[in-house]
Amino acid sequence: MKKLFFFAGLLLSSAAFSQTIIQRDPEIEQMMKEVSADTLKSYIKTLVAFGTRNTLSTQTDPKRGIGAARNWVLGKFNEFAKQSGGRLSAFIDTTTLPPDGKRVDVTLLLGNVVATLKGSDPGDKRIFLISGHLDNMRSSVMDRTGDAPGANDDGSGTVAVMECARVMSKHAFPATIIFVAVSGEEQGLLGAQYMSEKAKKEGWDIEAVLNNDIMGSNNSNETNIISNTRVRVFSEGLPAFETEKNAATIRNLGLENDGKARQLARYVKEVGERYVDNLEVVMVYRNDRFLRGGDHTPYVQRGFAAVRITEMNENYTRQHQDVRTENGIRYGDLEEHIDYEYLRKNTAMNLVNLANLAKSAGMPDSVKMDVKKLSNSTYLYWKAPAVGKVKGYYVLVRETTSAFWQKKLFTAETEVRLPFSKDNYFFAVQSVTESGNESLPVVPGVGR
């Protein structure tokens, strides 16, 4: 096979150092335009009207409580299924949990509302998952009877999942997409624990999880910062899964900042900003915020690439609060605090990432970096992905101190020699289809 060599004279020019401009996929761009602030608003109003969605609330009342809420979400998913050509199916995935002496004081029938958009390629077993949690809480997590609007936490994440399902169900993707409205988050990530454990036991090939939690408001208490142009994506650094097993490789190659979740976060930023105007995706180098947890964490703990997407400026007078007015401050997670244009952009950012991933080919296989001798160039080689038809590959390059990929070089080959020292740069390889959809990047292992 012909070896591809990017000559130093070419790459050291200023033009070659600039970021490659990737054109938007017309199909994905059209889907993004279909995301509707009005539809999101109608969904939020309906969720708030259930009074409370506490996980311990009634499951038999047809108009109030977690049972009525999840039945309504299931009904919407089934509506979307009618436009999917048989690809979308939905159900409530239940499990029974005993009292735990913590946040569950009765035997609990826990239910996640799951819609699966089956991939069009029978040989493609990849799964991409988007989640938001349907349940909410008042000041006391055990208060199952009082009103709790839960418009933002996490009505916003739930309706983002629903809107993605509504728009995307009309399209076919090679890989499978799962849309899930999770229960039990406020009781200790129970629904995500159940689903991620099921995925691990059954060997689901989940390549990415986008968890959305508190993403629809634009201002903070205390600092009073107001902005609807930035959204955060949280990602772990060192992997929570099998850290000790992989520690030597991570340390030797300096890959503390290149775990699967961190690579997914970089991908979310690049693709999100490519499509959604007036939105900056801000990477946060933490798995989650202080004193809080999210439904991505159980997936991270089981070795899946998962990130949390959250609004830039949180207002703690509106989270986990009984609705009231105190000292002139209006407390409570009320629908009036939602910025629907901001929620639309954040939902669209999720959609374009899911679509780009599900339309991509598989990740390059067996990506290696030759280290058998000292050199001021770097030789990378890999195998074609197991699924999907590729146009070629992007070789990603960044300095060791850079948070983001700085160069994106295309090749149709499965090997490349670059005039960049492996001592001074990090590299990754991603496959790309004819329509320009990239896989997640793969950081090379050691090859000889």
C-alpha positions in Angstrom: 0.0 0.0 0.0 1.2 3.5 -0.9 2.4 5.4 2.2 1.1 8.9 2.3 3.5 11.6 3.4 2.5 15.2 4.2 5.5 17.2 3.3 6.8 19.6 5.9 7.0 22.4 3.4 3.3 22.1 2.7 2.1 21.7 6.3 4.3 24.4 7.8 2.6 27.0 5.7 0.1 29.2 7.6 -2.8 27.8 5.4 -2.0 24.2 6.3 -2.1 25.0 10.0 -5.6 26.4 9.8 -8.6 24.3 10.8 -10.1 22.5 7.9 -13.6 23.9 7.2 -16.2 21.1 7.1 -19.4 21.7 5.2 -22.7 21.0 6.8 -24.6 17.9 5.8 -27.8 19.1 4.1 -29.9 16.4 5.6 -28.7 17.2 9.1 -29.0 20.9 8.5 -32.7 20.4 7.5 -33.4 18.3 10.6 -31.8 21.1 12.8 -34.2 23.7 11.2 -37.2 21.5 12.2 -36.4 21.8 15.9 -39.2 24.0 17.2 -39.2 26.3 20.2 -43.0 26.3 20.2 -43.1 22.5 20.3 -40.6 22.5 23.2 -42.8 25.0 25.0 -45.9 22.9 24.6 -44.1 19.9 26.0 -42.8 21.8 29.0 -46.3 23.1 29.8 -47.7 19.6 29.7 -45.0 18.2 32.0 -45.5 21.0 34.5 -49.3 20.3 34.4 -48.8 16.9 36.0 -48.2 18.7 39.3 -45.4 16.5 40.5 -43.2 14.0 38.8 -41.4 12.8 41.9 -40.3 9.2 41.4 -42.3 8.2 44.6 -45.5 10.0 43.4 -48.6 8.3 42.3 -48.5 5.9 39.4 -52.3 5.3 39.2 -53.7 8.9 38.8 -54.3 9.5 35.1 -53.6 13.2 35.4 -51.0 13.7 38.1 -47.7 12.1 39.1 -44.8 10.2 37.6 -47.1 7.5 36.2 -49.2 9.9 34.2 -46.1 11.7 33.0 -44.4 8.7 31.7 -47.6 7.4 30.0 -47.8 10.8 28.2 -44.2 10.6 27.0 -44.8 7.0 25.8 -47.8 8.3 23.9 -45.8 11.0 22.2 -43.1 8.5 21.2 -45.8 6.2 19.7 -47.1 9.2 17.7 -43.6 9.7 16.3 -43.4 6.0 15.5 -46.2 6.4 13.0 -44.0 8.6 10.8 -40.9 6.3 11.1 -41.7 3.6 8.6 -41.6 1.0 11.3 -38.1 2.0 12.5 -39.2 3.6 15.9 -40.7 1.6 18.7 -41.3 2.6 22.3 -42.1 1.0 25.7 -41.8 1.7 29.4 -38.9 -0.4 30.7 -39.7 -1.2 34.4 -37.9 -2.8 37.3 -39.0 -3.3 40.9 -36.7 -1.9 43.6 -37.0 -2.5 47.4 -36.7 0.3 49.9 -33.1 1.4 50.3 -33.2 3.3 53.6 -32.0 6.4 51.8 -34.3 8.0 49.1 -36.7 5.1 48.5 -38.9 4.2 51.5 -41.4 1.9 49.7 -41.2 -0.9 47.1 -40.9 1.0 43.9 -41.9 0.2 40.3 -39.3 2.2 38.4 -39.9 3.0 34.8 -37.8 4.5 32.0 -39.6 5.6 28.8 -37.5 4.2 26.0 -37.9 4.8 22.2 -35.5 3.0 19.9 -34.9 4.1 16.3 -33.5 1.0 14.7 -30.6 1.4 12.4 -31.1 0.7 8.7 -27.9 -1.4 8.4 -28.5 -4.9 9.9 -24.7 -5.4 10.3 -24.3 -2.1 12.3 -24.7 -2.8 16.0 -23.7 0.6 17.2 -26.0 2.5 19.5 -26.1 6.2 20.3 -28.1 7.2 23.3 -29.7 10.5 24.4 -31.3 11.0 27.8 -33.0 13.4 30.1 -34.7 12.6 33.5 -38.4 12.8 33.7 -38.6 12.9 37.5 -38.2 16.0 39.7 -38.3 17.1 43.3 -39.2 19.8 45.8 -37.0 21.0 48.6 -37.3 17.5 50.1 -36.6 14.6 47.7 -39.1 12.5 49.8 -42.0 14.9 49.2 -44.1 13.0 46.7 -47.4 14.9 47.0 -46.7 18.7 46.9 -46.5 20.5 43.6 -43.1 20.5 41.8 -43.1 22.1 38.4 -39.7 20.8 37.3 -39.7 22.9 34.2 -35.9 23.1 33.8 -34.8 20.2 36.1 -35.3 18.2 34.1 -38.2 19.1 32.0 -35.8 20.8 29.6 -33.7 17.7 29.1 -36.8 15.5 28.7 -38.4 17.6 26.0 -35.0 17.9 24.2 -35.0 14.1 24.0 -38.6 14.1 22.8 -38.0 16.8 20.2 -35.0 14.9 18.8 -37.1 11.8 18.6 -39.9 13.7 16.8 -37.6 15.1 14.1 -35.2 12.2 13.7 -37.8 9.5 13.5 -38.6 10.6 10.0 -35.1 9.8 8.8 -33.1 6.5 8.5 -29.6 6.1 10.0 -27.2 3.2 9.6 -26.8 3.0 13.4 -29.4 2.7 16.2 -30.5 5.7 18.3 -32.1 5.3 21.7 -34.1 8.2 23.2 -34.8 7.7 26.9 -36.7 9.7 29.6 -35.2 8.3 32.7 -36.9 8.0 36.1 -35.3 8.0 39.6 -32.5 10.5 38.9 -33.3 12.5 42.0 -33.5 9.3 44.1 -29.9 8.4 43.2 -29.6 7.9 39.4 -31.7 4.8 39.7 -33.1 4.7 36.2 -29.7 5.3 34.6 -28.1 2.7 36.9 -30.7 0.1 35.8 -30.3 0.9 32.1 -26.5 1.1 32.0 -26.2 -2.2 33.9 -28.6 -3.8 31.5 -26.6 -2.5 28.6 -23.4 -3.8 30.1 -24.8 -7.3 30.8 -26.4 -7.6 27.4 -23.3 -6.3 25.5 -24.9 -3.3 23.9 -22.4 -1.5 21.6 -23.0 2.0 23.0 -20.5 4.4 21.4 -21.8 7.6 23.0 -24.3 8.9 25.6 -25.5 12.5 25.6 -27.2 13.2 28.9 -29.1 16.5 29.2 -29.9 17.8 32.6 -30.9 21.5 33.3 -30.4 23.1 29.9 -33.2 25.5 29.4 -32.5 28.7 31.4 -29.9 31.4 30.9 -29.2 33.2 34.1 -27.5 32.7 37.5 -28.3 33.8 41.0 -25.6 35.6 43.0 -23.6 36.7 39.9 -26.7 37.6 37.8 -25.0 36.6 34.6 -27.4 36.4 31.7 -26.4 34.7 28.5 -28.1 32.2 26.1 -25.1 31.7 23.8 -23.1 29.2 25.8 -23.7 25.7 27.0 -21.5 23.4 29.1 -20.4 19.8 28.3 -18.9 17.9 31.3 -16.6 15.0 30.7 -14.4 12.8 32.9 -10.6 12.8 32.5 -9.1 9.6 33.8 -11.5 6.8 33.0 -13.7 5.6 35.9 -13.8 2.1 34.3 -10.7 -0.2 34.8 -8.5 2.7 35.7 -5.8 0.6 37.3 -5.7 -1.8 34.3 -5.1 1.1 31.9 -3.1 3.4 34.2 0.4 2.4 32.9 -0.6 3.1 29.2 -2.3 6.4 30.1 0.8 7.5 32.1 3.3 6.4 29.6 1.6 8.1 26.6 0.4 11.1 28.6 -3.2 10.5 27.8 -4.8 11.8 31.0 -6.8 14.2 28.8 -7.8 11.8 26.1 -10.3 9.3 27.5 -13.4 8.3 25.6 -15.6 10.8 27.4 -13.2 13.7 26.8 -13.0 12.7 23.1 -16.8 12.7 22.9 -16.9 16.2 24.5 -14.5 17.5 21.9 -16.7 16.0 19.2 -19.8 17.5 20.7 -18.2 20.9 20.7 -16.9 20.8 17.1 -20.1 19.4 15.5 -22.4 21.5 17.7 -20.7 24.7 16.8 -20.5 23.7 13.1 -24.2 23.6 12.8 -25.8 25.8 15.5 -25.3 29.5 15.1 -24.7 31.7 18.1 -23.9 28.9 20.4 -20.5 28.1 22.0 -20.1 24.7 23.5 -17.9 25.1 26.6 -15.9 22.0 27.7 -15.6 21.5 31.4 -12.9 19.2 32.6 -15.0 17.5 35.3 -17.4 14.6 35.2 -20.0 16.7 36.8 -20.6 19.8 39.1 -19.8 19.9 42.8 -22.4 18.3 45.1 -24.5 17.0 42.2 -24.7 14.0 40.0 -26.1 13.1 36.6 -27.4 10.1 34.6 -24.3 10.0 32.5 -22.2 8.8 35.4 -23.5 5.2 35.6 -22.5 4.8 32.0 -19.1 6.3 32.6 -18.6 3.8 35.5 -19.3 0.9 33.1 -16.9 2.0 30.5 -19.2 3.8 28.0 -18.3 7.3 26.6 -20.9 9.6 28.3 -21.1 13.3 28.9 -23.4 15.7 30.6 -24.9 18.8 28.8 -26.0 21.6 31.1 -26.8 25.3 30.8 -23.9 27.7 31.3 -25.4 29.7 34.2 -27.4 27.8 36.9 -29.8 29.5 39.2 -30.0 27.6 42.5 -33.1 29.5 43.7 -34.9 27.5 41.0 -33.5 24.0 41.6 -34.9 21.6 44.2 -37.0 24.4 45.7 -40.6 24.6 46.9 -42.4 27.3 45.0 -42.6 30.4 47.2 -41.6 34.0 47.5 -39.0 34.8 50.2 -37.3 38.2 50.8 -38.5 39.3 47.4 -37.0 36.2 45.6 -39.3 33.9 43.6 -38.2 30.4 44.3 -39.1 27.3 42.3 -38.5 25.6 39.0 -41.2 27.5 37.1 -42.0 27.4 33.4 -41.8 31.2 33.3 -38.0 30.9 33.7 -37.4 28.9 30.6 -35.7 30.6 27.6 -37.2 28.7 24.7 -34.8 30.0 22.1 -31.9 28.9 24.2 -33.5 25.5 24.8 -34.1 25.2 21.0 -30.4 25.8 20.3 -29.3 23.3 22.9 -31.7 20.7 21.6 -30.5 21.3 18.0 -26.9 20.9 19.3 -27.9 17.4 20.6 -29.7 16.5 17.4 -26.8 17.4 15.0 -24.4 15.4 17.1 -26.7 12.4 17.2 -27.3 12.6 13.5 -23.7 13.0 12.6 -22.7 10.0 14.7 -25.5 7.8 13.5 -24.8 8.6 9.9 -21.0 8.0 10.3 -19.1 4.8 9.5 -17.6 2.9 12.4 -14.4 4.1 14.1 -11.1 3.1 12.4 -9.8 -0.2 13.8 -6.5 -1.0 15.4 -5.1 2.6 15.1 -1.3 2.4 15.9 1.6 4.8 16.1 5.0 3.4 15.2 7.5 3.9 18.1 10.3 1.5 17.1 12.8 4.3 16.4 13.7 7.9 17.2 12.3 10.3 14.6 11.1 13.8 14.0 8.2 12.4 12.0 5.3 10.3 13.1 4.0 7.2 11.3 0.3 6.2 12.0 -1.5 3.2 10.5 -4.9 1.6 11.0 -7.5 -0.7 9.5 -10.9 0.2 7.9 -13.9 0.2 10.2 -16.0 -2.9 10.6 -19.2 -1.1 9.4 -20.0 1.6 7.0 -18.6 2.9 3.7 -15.8 5.5 4.1 -14.5 8.2 1.8 -11.3 8.3 3.8 -10.0 9.4 7.2 -9.3 12.6 9.1 -6.0 12.6 11.0 -6.3 15.0 14.0 -3.3 16.8 15.4 -2.8 19.0 18.5 0.0 20.1 20.7 0.2 18.4 24.0 -0.9 21.6 25.8 -3.9 22.2 23.5 -7.4 21.5 24.7 -8.7 21.0 21.2 -7.6 19.5 17.9 -5.7 22.1 15.9 -5.3 20.4 12.6 -7.5 18.1 10.6 -5.9 16.4 7.6 -7.7 14.2 5.1 -6.3 11.0 3.6 -7.9 8.2 1.6 -5.2 5.8 2.8 -5.0 3.7 5.9 -1.5 5.0 6.9 0.2 8.3 7.0 3.6 9.8 7.9 3.4 13.3 9.3 6.3 15.8 9.8 5.3 16.2 13.4 7.3 14.7 16.3 5.3 12.2 18.4 7.1 13.7 21.4 5.4 17.1 20.8 1.9 16.3 19.5 -1.2 14.1 20.2 -2.9 12.4 17.3 -6.2 10.7 16.5 -7.9 9.2 13.5 -11.6 9.3 12.6 -13.3 7.8 9.5 -15.4 10.1 7.3 -18.2 9.1 4.8 -19.0 10.6 1.4 -21.5 12.9 3.0 -18.8 14.2 5.5 -20.1 12.4 8.6 -17.2 11.7 11.0 -16.9 8.9 13.5 -15.6 9.5 17.0 -11.8 9.9 17.0 -9.5 7.0 18.0 -6.2 7.8 19.8 -3.4 5.5 18.5 -1.9 2.8 20.7 1.7 1.8 20.5 2.8 -0.1 17.4 6.1 -1.5 16.3 
